[in-house]
Amino acid sequence: MKFLHDTWFCYRRALLERVRTPMWVVVSLAQPLLYLFLFGPLLTNIHLPGGAYNLFVPGLLVLMTYFVAGGAGFSVIEEANAGVIERFQVTPVDRSALVFGRAARDVTALVLQSLLLVGVGSLMGLRPDVAGVALSLVLISILALALSALSNSVGLAMQNGSAFAAVFNGLSIPVLLLSGVLLPLSLAPAWLQDVSDANPLRYAVDAARSLIGGRLTSAASLDGFAVTAALAVFAVAFAVHFFHRSIA
């Protein structure tokens, strides 16, 4: 009961912090929308299995998740520099709640933004399966939990915004391109597909495309949930252990 109470407290606090800085939400949503408006029409004349937008929009959902949840560590760094993390050391708040409360904030933002992105995509040519969209939101939520937990742990460890930005931005290009967010990796040469097999985000992208296309029990969908869930378990366990050790 205390864990749930503390998680709710941390969630409300983190959500209020995000509401007070809406520019973060606007910027994180603007990027995938710009991709949708500016890059999406370039794909309409290319024959892609399943349709251009049914392949492109699910990739944008994962891209948005990467930037929103993956960038969560910046707020931890701000709080560490402001002395907030030190004040948590003398409070009875469950350290695990700090992880789940922050992650729940990111999941909430991403679900709302994903619904908006799917809605705009539907106006441009996306033909989603309704049940598949619902399951995709579950998948995105699990991925957001994993990325938020990892990002908060790295941010707490580094406590340096410039260093964190360098790591985050340096990983963005290889991680996102090797996940196939823009184009399916089935179009890539064999060696590039082999390299991408080590990228967990690739399985999330493939699963989201399969789910939104209505293939709810396909191998890609099941593999995506399995890999993403395993990543979330590892990330949360690591973050909880690290927060307990750092805020003791």
C-alpha positions in Angstrom: 0.0 0.0 0.0 2.8 2.4 0.9 4.5 1.7 -2.5 1.2 2.5 -4.4 0.7 5.7 -2.3 4.3 6.9 -2.9 4.1 6.0 -6.6 0.9 8.1 -7.0 2.6 11.0 -5.1 5.7 10.8 -7.4 3.5 10.5 -10.5 1.5 13.6 -9.7 4.7 15.5 -8.9 6.4 14.4 -12.1 3.3 15.1 -14.2 3.0 18.6 -12.7 6.6 19.3 -13.5 5.9 18.3 -17.1 2.8 20.4 -17.3 4.8 23.4 -16.1 7.2 22.9 -19.0 4.8 22.1 -21.9 7.5 23.0 -24.5 9.1 19.6 -23.9 5.8 17.9 -24.9 5.4 20.2 -27.9 8.9 19.6 -29.2 8.7 15.8 -28.7 5.4 15.7 -30.6 6.5 18.2 -33.3 9.3 16.0 -34.6 7.2 12.9 -35.5 4.5 15.2 -36.9 7.1 16.9 -39.1 8.3 13.5 -40.3 4.7 12.6 -41.0 3.9 15.7 -43.0 7.3 16.1 -44.8 8.6 12.6 -45.2 5.4 10.6 -45.4 4.3 12.0 -48.8 7.6 10.9 -50.3 6.6 7.3 -49.6 3.3 7.3 -51.3 4.7 6.6 -54.8 6.9 3.7 -53.5 5.3 0.3 -53.4 5.5 -0.8 -49.8 3.8 -3.9 -48.5 0.9 -2.9 -46.3 0.8 0.7 -47.5 3.2 3.6 -46.9 1.5 5.0 -43.8 0.8 1.7 -42.2 4.5 1.2 -42.2 5.6 4.7 -41.4 3.3 5.7 -38.5 4.1 2.8 -36.3 7.8 3.6 -36.7 7.1 7.2 -35.7 5.4 5.9 -32.5 8.6 4.2 -31.5 10.7 7.3 -32.5 8.5 9.5 -30.3 8.8 7.0 -27.5 12.6 7.1 -27.8 12.8 10.9 -27.5 10.1 11.4 -24.8 11.0 8.4 -22.5 14.7 8.2 -23.5 15.1 11.9 -22.7 13.6 11.6 -19.2 17.1 11.6 -17.6 17.3 15.4 -18.3 14.8 16.1 -15.6 16.7 13.9 -13.1 19.8 15.9 -13.8 18.0 19.2 -13.2 16.7 17.9 -9.9 20.1 16.6 -8.8 21.7 20.0 -9.6 18.9 21.8 -7.7 19.4 19.6 -4.6 16.0 17.8 -4.9 17.6 14.4 -5.0 19.5 15.1 -1.8 16.2 16.1 -0.1 14.8 12.7 -1.0 17.5 11.1 1.1 15.8 12.3 4.3 12.2 11.4 3.2 10.4 8.1 3.8 9.4 7.9 0.1 9.9 4.4 -1.4 12.8 4.6 -3.8 11.1 2.2 -6.2 8.2 4.7 -6.4 10.6 7.3 -7.7 11.2 5.0 -10.7 7.6 4.0 -11.4 6.2 7.5 -10.7 8.4 9.1 -13.3 7.9 6.3 -15.8 4.1 6.5 -15.4 4.4 10.2 -16.2 6.1 9.4 -19.5 3.7 6.6 -20.3 0.8 9.0 -19.8 2.3 11.6 -22.1 3.1 9.0 -24.8 -0.3 7.4 -24.9 -2.0 10.8 -25.4 0.6 11.8 -28.1 0.3 8.4 -29.8 -3.4 8.7 -30.1 -3.0 12.1 -31.7 -0.3 10.9 -34.1 -2.5 7.9 -35.1 -5.5 10.3 -35.6 -3.5 12.6 -37.8 -2.0 9.7 -39.7 -5.5 8.3 -40.4 -6.4 11.6 -42.1 -3.3 11.2 -44.3 -3.8 7.5 -45.3 -3.2 5.3 -42.3 -5.7 2.4 -42.2 -5.3 1.0 -38.7 -6.9 -2.0 -37.0 -8.7 -0.7 -33.9 -7.6 -3.7 -31.7 -4.1 -3.4 -33.1 -3.9 0.3 -32.1 -5.0 -0.6 -28.6 -2.3 -3.4 -28.4 0.3 -1.0 -29.9 -0.4 1.5 -27.1 0.3 -1.3 -24.6 3.5 -2.1 -26.4 4.5 1.5 -26.5 3.8 1.8 -22.8 6.0 -1.1 -21.9 8.8 0.4 -24.1 8.4 3.8 -22.5 8.7 2.2 -19.1 11.9 0.5 -20.1 13.5 3.6 -21.7 12.4 5.9 -19.0 13.9 3.7 -16.3 17.2 3.4 -18.1 17.3 7.1 -18.9 16.6 8.2 -15.3 19.3 5.8 -14.1 21.9 7.1 -16.5 20.9 10.7 -15.7 21.2 10.1 -12.0 24.6 8.5 -12.5 26.0 11.3 -14.7 24.4 14.4 -13.2 25.8 16.4 -16.1 23.4 17.7 -18.7 26.0 18.2 -21.4 27.5 14.7 -21.0 24.0 13.1 -21.0 23.0 15.1 -24.1 26.2 13.9 -25.9 25.4 10.2 -25.0 21.7 10.5 -25.8 22.2 12.3 -29.2 25.1 10.1 -30.1 23.0 6.9 -29.6 19.9 8.4 -31.4 21.0 7.9 -35.0 22.4 4.4 -34.9 19.6 3.1 -32.5 16.8 4.6 -34.6 18.1 3.9 -38.0 18.9 0.3 -37.0 15.3 -0.1 -35.7 13.7 0.7 -39.1 11.6 3.6 -37.9 11.6 5.3 -41.3 11.7 2.3 -43.7 11.4 -1.4 -43.0 14.7 -3.2 -42.6 13.5 -5.9 -45.0 14.7 -3.4 -47.7 18.2 -3.3 -46.2 21.1 -5.6 -47.2 21.5 -8.8 -45.2 24.5 -7.6 -43.2 22.6 -4.5 -42.0 19.6 -6.7 -41.0 22.0 -8.9 -39.0 23.4 -5.9 -37.1 19.8 -4.7 -36.4 18.9 -8.0 -34.8 20.8 -6.8 -31.7 18.6 -3.7 -31.4 15.5 -4.2 -29.1 13.7 -1.2 -30.7 13.7 -3.1 -34.1 11.4 -5.7 -32.5 9.1 -3.0 -31.2 8.8 -1.3 -34.6 8.1 -4.6 -36.4 5.5 -5.5 -33.7 3.8 -2.1 -33.9 3.6 -2.4 -37.7 2.2 -5.9 -37.5 -0.4 -4.9 -34.8 -1.6 -1.8 -36.6 -1.9 -3.9 -39.7 -4.3 -6.3 -37.9 -1.8 -9.2 -37.6 -2.3 -9.5 -33.8 -0.9 -12.9 -33.3 1.9 -12.8 -35.9 5.5 -13.9 -35.0 6.6 -10.2 -35.2 3.9 -9.1 -32.7 4.7 -11.9 -30.2 8.5 -11.4 -30.6 8.0 -7.6 -30.1 6.1 -8.0 -26.9 8.5 -10.7 -25.6 11.7 -8.6 -26.3 10.2 -5.3 -25.1 8.9 -6.9 -21.9 12.3 -8.5 -21.2 13.9 -5.1 -21.7 11.4 -3.5 -19.3 12.1 -6.1 -16.6 15.8 -5.6 -16.9 15.6 -1.8 -17.0 13.2 -1.5 -14.1 15.2 -3.9 -11.9 18.4 -2.0 -12.7 16.8 1.4 -12.1 15.2 0.3 -8.8 18.6 -1.1 -7.6 20.4 2.0 -8.7 17.9 4.4 -7.1 18.0 2.5 -3.8 21.8 2.7 -3.8 22.1 6.3 -4.9 19.3 7.7 -2.7 20.0 5.8 0.5 
